Every structure is written in structure tokens, then in C-alpha cells.
Amino acid sequence: MFYRQQPTRLPASHVNRILCAAGMFRFMIGYVIMLGVFVSRVDLNAQPEPTQNLNQVLTLDGDGDYVTLPTNAFQGLDEVTVEVWVKWTAFRNYSRVFEFGQYTNSIKLMIFEDYPVLRYDIDTEHFLERESSDPRRSIGVNNFLPLNQWVHLAAVSGNQGMKLYANGVLVGSFPTVASMNVIDVFEANSIGRGLWQAPNDEDFQGQMDEFRVWDHQRTAEQIHRSMFDRLSGNEVGLVGLWNFDAGTAADAGPRGLHGEFHGDAHTQHDVTRSKNALAKPVVFRGKVIGEDGVPVKGTTVQLYGLDRKLQNTELTTDDNGHFILTTLRYSDSDKVDVKVKSGSQASWIFENSFSSGEEVLHELYLTGANLKGSVVDYAGDPISNVLIQLFKIEDIHEVGGESNRRLVDYTVTSSERGANFRFPTLPAGDYQLMAHHPEGLIEFNNGEVIHIEPGQVFHADFEMTPFRKGVWRRYSTADSLPHNIISDQDWSDADATLWVGTISGLAQFGGSDTRVISQQNGLLDNNVWAVRHSTKENVLWLGTSRGVHRLDTDSGRIDAFPAGQDGLSDGVVVDISEGADGVIWVRTLSGLSRFDHGVFTQVKGMKPSADSSMQVIAIDDHGVVWTGSSRGGLLKVENMQMV
């Protein structure tokens, strides 16, 4: 049976109410963000954390910069824990955080190729006779490392096995008793460089701090408790402590194992680490099983948060159908969906809530579709390329006349399938379907709630008018945008790309393919309020709640400039503009700054304001910069001062 319905149109009075509400929402967002900035400052001043003192961090540029430690530093340790704070600014090919020992007989923590994949290895040859035929003891953690964010890592080895911790949470393990004691000769102990420089190996690029080595296997509780502590150097079991606060590789521990800088290795001041901003690793382990009860290899596994796929959380199952996914999350209240797909079969598990360090275990069974349908016109002819969205009803209750629902999947009707669509393997529950038509949205059967039971196949067929040419099309999360709230956008002629800022990240919208750039790719946060493509170079400037970013659209490199530091005014970045001379102007809730010759300079005389909608930048034909203020009216810049 077909259901016929015309697209829904809202009355003009409703549209006006929505527009007014949107304006009030933008005002309130600006006020709340401003209030949050001042509250957070009060908290930080009242309860300063140890790492917010004058702290120096090791800085390596990935081109010949590294540190060496004494060759006799770790000889014969049966157990060891190596701790370090790490911030990657780029993932360079096989770059090491550290490597101790000699070629083919070492212990190392490194990046796999140039992916955000962390690997902890103990490589040895003579240890074969005592343990197994595999010379490598290895822990791999796929696709969870962020750029431009501090992560605390702890590599543990000894009688209790190899273990790898991230931010105090166990993210991987391997059953072996190997440790430093299996290394025959310590030819070198390096930080930031490998011991064997293969043609494709590169040096570490980023920053490190609080490099600690212990003579025992530390527990998760011990690691987590002391991550932010500044050690005295006299702690029991401490072998070496390199905190770089003296501007050198001096050992602040009990043995005086002083290191040496090489290349342009140096230290610089840093205060960005915070307990409140620490991401929390969550490990998802599972097994995918087919309808015949046999594990399925090569199945795609994805994690979804809210209504979008999480960045760097996609892989395929191994030969035994197993998978392990690790992701960094910022709230214990977050929920994650797991989707596995193999050909036309799939499986979903919805609303996995989790807490820091939790291992979520699942067996997922692949089956065929249990919700399917078609889209035809009134003559019965199929209509292809129609976007069909599936919503799951969370809890049926009335909120402003609408049920509370969440987008969980979408598909497009295909001419190859006779304009049919299908949603495979849905868990039991209540759902709604919506078809996108150029003239509006069509809900299946006036918004009928479809109840799915295990093993049931439900047919939902749409009938609508054929598409007409020359109409508007609405793009949304169904088209891989990170969020439906669009804050800013700009067009790049150089690569024919529309860059779209949302409250969940930046989208590179280039036709059929959409690339999402978010906090896991190096943004300071996901609220992208300002987007401006430079006309002088192929660079994209982004403004977020925590600062400014410069994205090289050719190489993909992201440089982050935190708000309130190095000449950039504090507060949420609300607008970015470029002058004819190539100078970049940045407006924040607290002021106005210019970026010229690689340096930010703050304009004097600007008073903070809470209304982000009034703080735009305009540059006239004479190069004069103007900006607005909700309290001070129209402001003009002369000689880097407000007049």
C-alpha cells in the first residue's frame, strides 16, 4: 500500500517565530560563552594545577631534533614504566616518542606510518628461545591520537605483561614478561628519534614533558594519581626524571642521568594542560558473526556519536572476526552507537553509555534488512536519488508538539535497485521515516511510528511528485555535515571547495565527498564560529571558542593559536577578515587582534562584550578597519588603537 502526501509547508507566522528565536538563541549563546570564560578563569585562579606554573616543555620540529640519554641508564631492569606527556603537531612516518637499546633489539613507543596509530613494541631476537616464535611483542591502538592536544602515555613491561595506558586508562596489553632485561646492548637511548633511520623513518614533531622512568610496573591508579604532579626526584622507584624545566635535558632524578639536545631541540613555556580538559579513552572490543554462526572477517566497524560518525573510528575485523576500537571522549554522559556492515548485511547497537576507561564488549550478528521500501511517482514509476532518513524515537513524549527523535541512519534510493531502499538489522524499538523532496520533507504516513520487532520485516513505500529542476536543496548531517547548525562558511576558488563551520567541526564540502575536521584532527575545540579563506595564499583561517587555527589546505597541517596568548585577544573568536595587504584581523569577545609576519598583536582600547552578533569586522577600500560593539557602537582602528 502506498501513502501519498504533499510536502509540508510552515505558515509565515511560524517562520517568523523561528527566525526570532534563532536571533535570541545567538544572543544567549554569546552571553553564556562569555560568562563561561569568566567562570573558568575564576576556577583556575582559585585552584591552580601544578602544570600551570612556569613549566618548560621539550619542543621538536621533526627535522633532526632529538634527545639522547646515557647508554647505561636502563641496563637490566626486569620491570619498567616509562611515562611522558606528548603533544603531536603532525604524525610523521614511523616517528618515535622514544626508543631504547639497539636495532632489532629495543623497546619503543612510536607512530605507525603517518597515521594516528600508536604502537608500543619490544623487539628482540635472542628472547625467541624463551618465549615464542614471534620476535616482536607489540601493542597497537588504532586511530585515537589527537593533534595539538596533550596526551599522557605510560608504557609498562615486566612480569605482569606489557601494558599501555593513555591518560591513566589501560588501552592495550600483551602477555609477555619481556622488559629492559631482554636488551643485550644499549647502544643508544633516544627521545624523538628511532635507533635505525630507515629511508621512510622520520623524527617526532611536537612537544613532550615530564619524561619519567620507574624500576617497577606502575598501576593505573598510581599513574592516574600522579599524572599532573610535579615530582621532587626522590620518589621511591624513580630511575630518571627529565622535566626540561631547566631548559636542558638534565635529570632531576636520583641518578643524575643527564641527557643531551641534538639539532634544534629546545624548550619553551607551556601552560595548556588541564585536568578538566583531559579526554577519556574508551575501548570497544567485539566480534562479528554471520547468519551461519561463523565469524566474518573484513567487516567494516564504525562508531557514531549523536548523529554523525566519530572521526578516526573506522576499521575492519581481523581473520577471526574481532575488532578493537579506541576513542577519546570528553564526557562520561556521551553515548555511542556501533555499526558493522558487510555487503548488504549490517548490525547496529544503539546508545552505548560509558565511563572513562571502560571496555565495552559486544557480539554483533549480521542479518538482512528488516525495514525496506520504495519511492515512486503517481504513475508508479520509480524515483531514484531520493534521500531517506531513519529516526529512532528515544522516548515518546511531546515537546512543543513534536516527538523526541534522533537520526540514526540514512540511505539514497538507487535506480539499480528499482528505487528501493533498505535499513538492515535494526534493534527492536520505535522509528520514523522521512523522505527529502525538493519542495519539502515527507514523513511516512503522517509521521507514523514504526515499531520493529526482532525478525520482523516492515515495508514502507513513498509516493510523490517527480522532482523539478531549478529548486533549492537542503544539505544536512545526512550529507555528512558534522552538524545542522551552520555558523559560517567561505568559498575557495583555489580548490573549488565550500568550507562550512558548524558547532561540531569544519566541513570541506566538495560535491559528493565531505571531509570533516574536528578536535581529533587538531582543532582546539569543535565550535567553529568563523571561517575565512585567504586570497593571498592557499590557507584557511578558522575561529573557535578557544582560539584561531591556520589550515594549510595543500598539506593539511593545522597551526593552533590559543586565545589569550601571544598577542591574540582572549575569548571566543567570532569573526576573521583579511585586508588587501594580506594582514589577518581577528575579532573575539574580548578584543581585536591582527596577524602579520607570523605574529599576533592586540589592538588597544577594546572593551569585552557579550553579544557575538555585534562583533563583526569590516575593512573599507582605504584599508581602514571597523568593528562593532554591543555597548560601544561602531569602532575604528587607527595606529592599532580604537578611536
C-alpha positions as CSV (number, residue, x, y, z in Angstrom):
1,M,0.0,0.0,0.0
2,F,1.3,3.4,-0.9
3,Y,1.0,6.5,1.2
4,R,0.5,9.8,-0.7
5,Q,1.4,13.1,0.9
6,Q,2.3,16.6,-0.2
7,P,5.4,18.3,1.2
8,T,4.8,20.2,4.5
9,R,4.9,24.0,4.4
10,L,5.0,26.1,7.5
11,P,2.8,29.2,7.9
12,A,4.6,32.6,7.6
13,S,3.8,33.3,11.3
14,H,5.7,30.1,12.3
15,V,8.7,31.1,10.2
16,N,8.8,34.5,11.8
17,R,8.8,32.9,15.3
18,I,11.6,30.6,14.3
19,L,13.7,33.5,13.0
20,C,13.1,35.5,16.1
21,A,14.0,32.5,18.3
22,A,17.2,32.0,16.3
23,G,18.3,35.6,16.9
24,M,17.6,35.3,20.6
25,F,19.4,31.9,20.6
26,R,22.5,33.5,19.1
27,F,22.4,36.3,21.7
28,M,22.1,33.9,24.5
29,I,24.9,31.7,23.2
30,G,27.3,34.7,23.1
31,Y,26.2,35.7,26.7
32,V,26.7,32.1,28.0
33,I,30.0,31.7,26.3
34,M,31.3,35.0,27.8
35,L,30.0,34.1,31.2
36,G,31.7,30.6,30.9
37,V,35.0,32.3,30.1
38,F,35.0,34.4,33.2
39,V,33.8,31.5,35.4
40,S,36.6,29.3,34.2
41,R,39.2,32.0,34.9
42,V,38.0,32.2,38.5
43,D,38.2,28.5,38.9
44,L,41.7,28.3,37.5
45,N,43.0,31.1,39.7
46,A,41.4,29.6,42.8
47,Q,42.6,26.1,42.2
48,P,45.8,26.2,40.1
49,E,47.1,22.9,38.9
50,P,50.8,22.1,39.1
51,T,51.4,22.2,35.4
52,Q,50.1,25.7,35.2
53,N,53.2,27.0,37.0
54,L,56.2,28.2,34.9
55,N,56.6,25.0,33.0
56,Q,59.1,24.3,30.2
57,V,58.4,21.6,27.6
58,L,60.6,19.9,25.1
59,T,59.9,21.0,21.5
60,L,61.0,19.0,18.5
61,D,60.3,20.1,14.9
62,G,60.6,16.7,13.2
63,D,63.7,17.6,11.2
64,G,66.8,16.4,13.0
65,D,65.7,17.3,16.6
66,Y,66.0,14.7,19.3
67,V,67.4,14.0,22.8
68,T,69.8,11.2,23.8
69,L,70.1,9.8,27.3
70,P,73.1,7.9,28.8
71,T,73.6,4.4,27.3
72,N,73.8,2.8,30.8
73,A,70.6,4.3,32.1
74,F,68.3,1.3,32.0
75,Q,70.5,-1.8,31.8
76,G,69.0,-4.9,33.3
77,L,65.6,-3.6,34.5
78,D,63.3,-6.6,34.9
79,E,60.3,-4.2,35.2
80,V,59.9,-0.7,33.9
81,T,57.3,2.1,33.5
82,V,58.0,4.9,31.0
83,E,55.7,7.9,31.4
84,V,55.6,11.0,29.3
85,W,53.2,13.8,28.3
86,V,53.1,14.1,24.5
87,K,51.5,16.6,22.1
88,W,51.8,15.8,18.4
89,T,51.6,18.7,15.9
90,A,52.0,16.2,13.0
91,F,52.0,12.5,12.6
92,R,55.4,11.8,10.8
93,N,56.2,8.5,9.3
94,Y,57.2,5.9,12.0
95,S,58.3,8.7,14.3
96,R,59.3,7.6,17.8
97,V,58.3,9.0,21.1
98,F,61.3,7.1,22.5
99,E,63.4,4.1,21.6
100,F,66.0,2.4,23.9
101,G,68.5,-0.3,23.1
102,Q,69.8,-1.2,19.6
103,Y,68.5,-2.0,16.1
104,T,66.2,-5.2,16.2
105,N,66.6,-5.3,20.0
106,S,64.9,-2.4,21.5
107,I,61.8,-1.1,23.4
108,K,60.0,1.8,21.7
109,L,56.8,3.8,21.6
110,M,56.0,5.1,18.1
111,I,53.5,6.1,15.4
112,F,52.6,3.5,12.7
113,E,53.4,5.0,9.3
114,D,51.9,8.6,9.3
115,Y,48.5,7.6,10.9
116,P,47.2,8.4,14.4
117,V,48.0,4.8,15.3
118,L,50.1,4.3,18.5
119,R,52.4,1.2,18.8
120,Y,54.3,0.0,21.8
121,D,56.9,-2.6,20.8
122,I,59.6,-4.8,22.4
123,D,61.7,-6.2,19.6
124,T,64.2,-8.9,20.4
125,E,65.9,-11.9,18.7
126,H,67.6,-13.9,21.5
127,F,64.3,-13.9,23.5
128,L,62.7,-16.3,21.0
129,E,64.0,-19.4,22.6
130,R,62.5,-18.5,25.9
131,E,59.0,-17.4,24.9
132,S,57.7,-17.9,21.3
133,S,58.5,-17.8,17.6
134,D,57.4,-14.1,17.4
135,P,60.3,-11.7,18.0
136,R,58.1,-8.7,18.4
137,R,55.9,-8.0,21.4
138,S,53.5,-5.3,20.3
139,I,50.5,-3.3,21.4
140,G,48.7,-1.3,18.7
141,V,46.0,1.3,19.4
142,N,44.2,2.3,16.2
143,N,43.1,5.8,15.2
144,F,42.6,7.6,18.5
145,L,45.5,10.1,18.8
146,P,44.6,13.8,18.6
147,L,46.7,16.5,17.1
148,N,47.7,19.6,19.1
149,Q,46.4,18.1,22.4
150,W,48.4,16.8,25.3
151,V,48.0,13.1,26.0
152,H,49.7,11.3,28.9
153,L,51.2,7.9,27.9
154,A,52.6,5.2,30.1
155,A,54.4,2.1,28.7
156,V,54.7,-0.7,31.2
157,S,56.5,-4.0,30.9
158,G,57.6,-6.9,33.2
159,N,56.3,-9.9,35.0
160,Q,52.7,-8.7,34.7
161,G,52.9,-8.3,31.0
162,M,53.1,-5.3,28.6
163,K,50.5,-2.6,29.2
164,L,49.9,0.7,27.5
165,Y,48.0,3.5,29.3
166,A,46.6,6.7,27.8
167,N,45.5,9.5,30.2
168,G,45.7,7.0,33.0
169,V,43.4,4.4,31.3
170,L,44.5,1.0,30.0
171,V,44.1,0.9,26.2
172,G,46.2,-2.2,25.3
173,S,48.1,-5.2,26.7
174,F,50.2,-8.1,25.6
175,P,51.1,-11.3,27.5
176,T,54.9,-11.3,27.9
177,V,57.4,-10.9,30.7
178,A,59.9,-9.1,28.4
179,S,61.2,-5.8,29.5
180,M,64.5,-3.9,29.5
181,N,66.2,-7.1,30.7
182,V,65.9,-8.6,27.2
183,I,68.0,-5.9,25.5
184,D,71.6,-7.2,25.1
185,V,73.3,-3.9,24.5
186,F,72.1,-0.3,24.9
187,E,73.8,1.4,22.0
188,A,71.6,4.4,22.4
189,N,68.6,5.7,24.2
190,S,66.7,8.3,22.2
191,I,63.7,10.6,22.7
192,G,62.1,11.8,19.5
193,R,64.2,9.6,17.1
194,G,64.5,5.9,16.2
195,L,67.7,3.9,16.6
196,W,67.7,2.8,13.0
197,Q,66.9,5.5,10.5
198,A,65.2,3.6,7.6
199,P,64.6,5.6,4.4
200,N,61.0,6.2,5.3
201,D,61.5,6.9,9.1
202,E,61.0,10.4,10.3
203,D,61.7,12.2,13.6
204,F,59.0,13.2,16.1
205,Q,57.2,16.5,15.6
206,G,55.6,18.1,18.6
207,Q,56.2,18.5,22.3
208,M,56.9,16.3,25.3
209,D,57.1,16.9,29.0
210,E,57.7,15.1,32.3
211,F,59.6,12.1,30.9
212,R,59.8,9.6,33.7
213,V,61.3,6.1,34.0
214,W,60.5,3.8,37.0
215,D,62.0,0.5,38.0
216,H,58.7,-1.2,38.6
217,Q,55.3,-1.7,36.9
218,R,53.0,1.1,38.0
219,T,49.3,0.5,38.3
220,A,46.6,2.5,36.6
221,E,45.7,4.1,39.9
222,Q,49.3,5.2,40.5
223,I,49.7,6.6,37.0
224,H,46.4,8.5,37.1
225,R,47.0,9.9,40.6
226,S,50.4,11.4,39.7
227,M,50.0,12.5,36.1
228,F,49.7,16.2,37.0
229,D,52.0,16.1,40.0
230,R,55.4,17.7,39.8
231,L,57.8,15.2,41.3
232,S,60.6,16.0,43.7
233,G,63.0,13.5,42.1
234,N,63.3,11.5,45.3
235,E,60.3,9.2,44.8
236,V,60.7,5.5,45.6
237,G,61.5,3.5,42.4
238,L,62.2,6.5,40.2
239,V,65.1,5.9,37.8
240,G,65.1,9.2,35.9
241,L,63.1,12.4,35.6
242,W,63.5,14.7,32.7
243,N,61.1,17.6,33.1
244,F,63.0,20.1,30.9
245,D,62.3,23.0,33.3
246,A,66.0,24.0,33.3
247,G,65.9,24.4,29.6
248,T,68.1,21.3,29.2
249,A,67.8,17.5,29.3
250,A,69.1,17.5,32.9
251,D,67.9,14.5,35.0
252,A,66.1,15.7,38.1
253,G,66.0,12.1,39.5
254,P,68.3,10.4,41.9
255,R,71.0,9.1,39.5
256,G,72.0,12.2,37.5
257,L,71.4,10.6,34.1
258,H,71.7,13.8,32.2
259,G,70.8,13.8,28.5
260,E,71.8,15.9,25.5
261,F,69.9,18.0,23.0
262,H,70.6,17.5,19.3
263,G,69.7,19.6,16.3
264,D,67.3,22.4,17.1
265,A,65.8,20.6,20.2
266,H,64.8,23.3,22.7
267,T,62.3,24.1,25.4
268,Q,59.5,26.6,25.6
269,H,56.9,27.7,28.1
270,D,53.6,25.9,28.1
271,V,50.5,26.1,30.4
272,T,47.8,24.3,28.3
273,R,47.4,21.0,30.3
274,S,44.3,20.8,32.4
275,K,42.6,18.0,34.3
276,N,39.2,19.4,33.3
277,A,40.0,19.2,29.6
278,L,41.6,15.7,29.7
279,A,40.0,13.4,27.2
280,K,39.0,9.9,28.4
281,P,39.9,6.8,26.4
282,V,37.2,4.2,25.9
283,V,37.9,0.8,24.4
284,F,35.4,-1.1,22.3
285,R,36.0,-4.8,21.7
286,G,33.8,-7.0,19.7
287,K,33.2,-9.9,17.4
288,V,31.1,-10.0,14.2
289,I,29.2,-13.2,13.5
290,G,27.4,-14.1,10.3
291,E,23.9,-15.7,9.9
292,D,25.7,-19.1,9.7
293,G,27.3,-18.6,13.1
294,V,30.8,-18.2,11.6
295,P,32.9,-15.1,12.4
296,V,33.1,-12.6,9.5
297,K,36.5,-11.1,8.6
298,G,36.8,-7.8,6.7
299,T,33.6,-6.3,8.2
300,T,33.5,-2.5,8.5
301,V,33.1,-1.3,12.0
302,Q,32.2,2.3,12.8
303,L,31.4,4.4,15.9
304,Y,28.8,7.1,15.9
305,G,28.2,9.9,18.4
306,L,25.0,11.8,18.3
307,D,24.0,11.7,14.6
308,R,27.5,11.5,13.0
309,K,30.4,9.2,12.6
310,L,33.2,9.8,15.0
311,Q,36.5,10.8,13.4
312,N,39.2,8.1,13.1
313,T,36.9,5.4,14.4
314,E,36.6,3.0,11.4
315,L,38.3,-0.3,10.8
316,T,37.7,-3.8,9.6
317,T,37.6,-7.0,11.5
318,D,40.5,-9.4,11.5
319,D,40.6,-13.1,10.3
320,N,38.7,-14.2,13.4
321,G,36.0,-11.5,13.1
322,H,37.4,-9.5,16.1
323,F,37.8,-5.7,16.3
324,I,39.2,-3.3,18.8
325,L,38.4,0.4,18.6
326,T,39.7,3.1,21.0
327,T,38.3,6.6,21.0
328,L,38.9,9.7,23.2
329,R,35.8,11.2,24.6
330,Y,35.2,14.3,26.7
331,S,32.2,13.5,28.8
332,D,31.0,10.4,30.7
333,S,27.5,11.2,29.7
334,D,28.2,10.7,26.0
335,K,26.6,7.8,24.2
336,V,28.0,5.9,21.2
337,D,26.4,3.7,18.5
338,V,28.2,0.8,17.0
339,K,27.6,-0.1,13.4
340,V,29.0,-3.1,11.5
341,K,28.4,-3.7,7.8
342,S,29.4,-6.4,5.3
343,G,27.9,-6.2,1.9
344,S,24.1,-5.9,2.2
345,Q,24.1,-7.1,5.8
346,A,24.7,-5.0,8.8
347,S,24.1,-4.7,12.5
348,W,23.5,-1.8,14.9
349,I,23.9,-1.5,18.7
350,F,22.5,1.8,19.9
351,E,23.2,4.1,22.9
352,N,26.3,2.6,24.5
353,S,26.9,4.8,27.5
354,F,30.3,4.5,29.0
355,S,32.7,5.9,31.6
356,S,36.4,6.7,31.5
357,G,38.5,3.6,30.8
358,E,35.5,1.2,30.3
359,E,35.9,-1.7,27.9
360,V,32.7,-2.2,26.0
361,L,32.3,-5.8,24.8
362,H,29.8,-6.9,22.1
363,E,29.0,-9.8,19.8
364,L,27.2,-8.5,16.7
365,Y,25.2,-10.7,14.4
366,L,24.8,-9.8,10.7
367,T,21.3,-10.3,9.2
368,G,19.4,-9.0,6.2
369,A,17.2,-5.9,6.0
370,N,14.2,-5.7,8.3
371,L,12.9,-2.3,7.1
372,K,12.6,-1.7,3.4
373,G,10.6,0.2,0.9
374,S,10.5,2.1,-2.4
375,V,9.8,5.6,-3.8
376,V,7.6,6.0,-6.9
377,D,5.7,8.8,-8.6
378,Y,1.9,8.8,-9.0
379,A,2.2,6.8,-12.2
380,G,4.1,4.1,-10.4
381,D,7.5,4.9,-12.0
382,P,10.5,4.6,-9.6
383,I,12.3,7.8,-8.4
384,S,16.0,7.3,-7.7
385,N,18.4,9.5,-5.7
386,V,15.8,10.3,-3.0
387,L,17.3,10.7,0.4
388,I,15.6,8.6,3.1
389,Q,16.3,9.3,6.7
390,L,15.6,6.9,9.6
391,F,15.0,8.3,13.1
392,K,14.8,6.4,16.3
393,I,12.3,7.5,18.9
394,E,14.2,8.0,22.1
395,D,11.2,8.4,24.5
396,I,7.9,9.2,23.0
397,H,6.8,12.4,24.7
398,E,5.5,15.8,23.5
399,V,8.0,18.6,23.4
400,G,6.5,21.6,21.6
401,G,4.2,19.3,19.7
402,E,6.9,17.0,18.4
403,S,8.3,13.7,19.5
404,N,11.9,13.4,20.6
405,R,13.8,11.6,17.9
406,R,17.3,11.0,16.8
407,L,18.8,10.5,13.3
408,V,20.5,7.0,13.3
409,D,20.9,6.2,9.6
410,Y,20.2,7.3,6.1
411,T,20.3,6.0,2.5
412,V,19.5,7.0,-1.1
413,T,17.2,5.2,-3.4
414,S,19.1,3.7,-6.4
415,S,18.0,3.1,-9.9
416,E,19.9,-0.2,-9.8
417,R,17.6,-1.3,-7.1
418,G,14.4,-0.1,-8.7
419,A,14.3,3.0,-6.5
420,N,14.2,0.8,-3.4
421,F,15.8,1.4,0.0
422,R,16.5,-0.7,3.0
423,F,17.8,-0.4,6.5
424,P,19.3,-3.7,7.8
425,T,19.3,-5.3,11.2
426,L,17.5,-2.7,13.3
427,P,17.3,-3.4,17.1
428,A,13.8,-3.6,18.5
429,G,12.3,-0.2,19.0
430,D,10.2,2.6,17.6
431,Y,11.3,4.5,14.4
432,Q,10.1,7.1,11.9
433,L,11.0,7.6,8.2
434,M,11.4,10.8,6.3
435,A,11.9,11.4,2.6
436,H,13.6,14.5,1.2
437,H,11.7,16.2,-1.7
438,P,12.9,19.5,-3.3
439,E,9.7,21.1,-2.2
440,G,9.8,19.9,1.4
441,L,10.0,16.9,3.7
442,I,7.7,14.0,3.5
443,E,7.1,11.9,6.7
444,F,6.0,8.4,6.2
445,N,2.3,8.1,6.8
446,N,2.0,11.5,8.6
447,G,4.8,10.7,11.0
448,E,3.6,7.2,11.8
449,V,5.8,5.5,14.5
450,I,7.1,2.2,13.1
451,H,7.6,-0.5,15.7
452,I,10.3,-3.0,14.9
453,E,10.4,-6.5,16.5
454,P,13.3,-9.0,16.1
455,G,12.9,-11.0,12.8
456,Q,10.1,-8.7,11.5
457,V,10.3,-7.1,8.0
458,F,8.4,-3.9,7.7
459,H,7.6,-2.3,4.2
460,A,7.3,1.4,3.9
461,D,6.6,2.8,0.5
462,F,6.5,6.5,-0.5
463,E,4.6,8.1,-3.4
464,M,5.4,11.6,-4.5
465,T,5.5,14.1,-7.4
466,P,8.6,13.8,-9.7
467,F,11.5,16.2,-9.0
468,R,11.5,19.5,-10.8
469,K,14.7,21.3,-11.9
470,G,15.9,24.6,-10.5
471,V,14.9,24.2,-6.9
472,W,16.7,24.6,-3.6
473,R,18.2,21.6,-2.0
474,R,18.9,21.5,1.8
475,Y,22.1,19.8,2.9
476,S,22.4,18.4,6.4
477,T,24.0,15.8,8.5
478,A,22.6,13.3,6.1
479,D,25.1,14.7,3.6
480,S,27.9,14.2,6.1
481,L,27.9,17.7,7.5
482,P,29.1,17.4,11.1
483,H,26.0,19.4,12.4
484,N,22.9,21.1,11.1
485,I,23.8,24.4,12.9
486,I,25.9,26.3,10.5
487,S,27.9,29.2,12.0
488,D,29.9,30.5,9.0
489,Q,31.2,29.4,5.5
490,D,33.6,30.6,2.8
491,W,34.4,29.6,-0.7
492,S,37.8,28.7,-2.0
493,D,38.4,29.3,-5.7
494,A,41.8,27.5,-5.5
495,D,40.3,24.1,-4.8
496,A,36.7,24.8,-5.7
497,T,35.6,23.9,-2.2
498,L,33.0,25.3,0.2
499,W,34.3,25.3,3.7
500,V,31.5,25.1,6.3
501,G,31.8,25.9,10.0
502,T,29.5,24.2,12.4
503,I,29.3,23.7,16.2
504,S,30.7,20.1,15.7
505,G,33.6,20.9,13.5
506,L,34.6,22.1,10.0
507,A,33.3,20.5,6.8
508,Q,35.2,20.6,3.5
509,F,32.1,20.4,1.3
510,G,33.3,19.5,-2.2
511,G,30.4,17.9,-4.0
512,S,29.9,14.2,-3.4
513,D,32.7,13.9,-0.8
514,T,32.7,15.7,2.5
515,R,35.7,15.8,4.8
516,V,35.2,16.7,8.5
517,I,37.9,18.4,10.5
518,S,37.4,18.4,14.3
519,Q,39.1,18.4,17.6
520,Q,40.6,15.0,16.9
521,N,42.4,16.4,13.8
522,G,44.0,19.3,15.7
523,L,41.3,21.9,16.4
524,L,41.3,23.3,19.9
525,D,37.6,22.7,20.1
526,N,34.7,21.8,17.7
527,N,32.8,25.1,17.8
528,V,33.9,26.7,14.5
529,W,32.4,30.2,14.6
530,A,34.4,31.9,11.9
531,V,35.8,30.7,8.5
532,R,37.9,32.8,6.1
533,H,39.9,31.6,3.1
534,S,42.9,33.7,2.4
535,T,43.1,35.3,-1.0
536,K,46.9,35.6,-0.8
537,E,47.8,32.0,-0.1
538,N,46.0,28.7,0.0
539,V,45.3,28.9,3.7
540,L,42.1,28.7,5.6
541,W,41.7,30.7,8.9
542,L,39.3,29.3,11.5
543,G,37.9,30.8,14.7
544,T,36.6,28.6,17.5
545,S,35.6,29.0,21.1
546,R,39.3,28.5,22.2
547,G,41.3,30.3,19.6
548,V,42.4,30.6,16.0
549,H,43.6,28.0,13.6
550,R,45.5,28.2,10.3
551,L,44.9,25.3,8.0
552,D,47.2,24.7,5.0
553,T,44.7,23.2,2.6
554,D,47.5,21.7,0.5
555,S,49.4,19.8,3.2
556,G,46.6,19.5,5.8
557,R,48.8,21.0,8.5
558,I,46.9,22.8,11.3
559,D,48.6,25.5,13.4
560,A,46.7,26.4,16.5
561,F,46.8,29.8,18.4
562,P,45.1,29.6,21.8
563,A,43.0,32.7,22.7
564,G,44.6,34.9,25.3
565,Q,48.1,34.0,24.4
566,D,51.0,35.5,22.3
567,G,49.1,38.7,21.3
568,L,45.8,37.1,20.4
569,S,42.9,38.6,22.4
570,D,41.0,36.3,24.8
571,G,37.6,34.8,24.4
572,V,35.5,33.2,21.7
573,V,36.6,34.1,18.1
574,V,33.6,35.5,16.3
575,D,34.9,36.9,13.1
576,I,38.0,36.8,10.9
577,S,38.8,39.1,8.0
578,E,41.7,39.7,5.6
579,G,42.9,43.1,4.3
580,A,44.2,43.8,0.8
581,D,47.7,43.7,2.3
582,G,47.2,40.1,3.5
583,V,47.0,41.1,7.1
584,I,44.6,38.9,9.1
585,W,42.2,40.6,11.6
586,V,40.6,38.5,14.4
587,R,37.6,39.7,16.5
588,T,37.0,37.9,19.8
589,L,34.6,38.5,22.6
590,S,37.3,40.4,24.4
591,G,39.1,42.3,21.7
592,L,40.6,42.7,18.3
593,S,44.0,41.4,17.1
594,R,46.0,41.4,13.8
595,F,48.2,38.7,12.5
596,D,51.2,40.0,10.4
597,H,54.5,38.4,9.7
598,G,53.7,35.4,11.9
599,V,52.9,37.4,15.0
600,F,49.6,38.4,16.7
601,T,49.3,42.0,18.0
602,Q,46.3,43.1,20.1
603,V,44.6,46.4,19.4
604,K,44.4,48.6,22.4
605,G,41.3,50.2,23.8
606,M,38.8,47.4,23.2
607,K,36.3,46.5,25.9
608,P,34.8,43.0,26.3
609,S,31.3,42.4,25.1
610,A,28.9,39.5,25.4
611,D,26.9,39.8,22.1
612,S,28.8,37.9,19.4
613,S,26.4,39.1,16.7
614,M,27.6,42.7,17.0
615,Q,31.3,42.0,16.8
616,V,31.9,41.8,13.0
617,I,34.9,43.2,11.1
618,A,34.7,45.4,8.0
619,I,37.7,46.7,6.0
620,D,36.9,49.6,3.6
621,D,38.6,50.5,0.3
622,H,41.2,52.6,2.1
623,G,42.3,49.7,4.3
624,V,40.6,51.2,7.4
625,V,39.4,48.5,9.9
626,W,36.0,48.9,11.5
627,T,34.3,46.7,14.1
628,G,31.1,46.8,16.1
629,S,30.4,46.5,19.8
630,S,27.1,45.9,21.6
631,R,28.0,48.7,24.1
632,G,30.5,51.0,22.3
633,G,28.8,51.4,18.9
634,L,30.9,51.5,15.7
635,L,34.6,51.4,16.4
636,K,37.5,52.5,14.1
637,V,41.1,51.3,14.3
638,E,44.0,53.8,13.9
639,N,47.6,53.0,14.8
640,M,46.5,49.8,16.5
641,Q,44.2,51.7,18.8
642,M,40.4,52.1,19.0
643,V,39.3,55.7,18.2
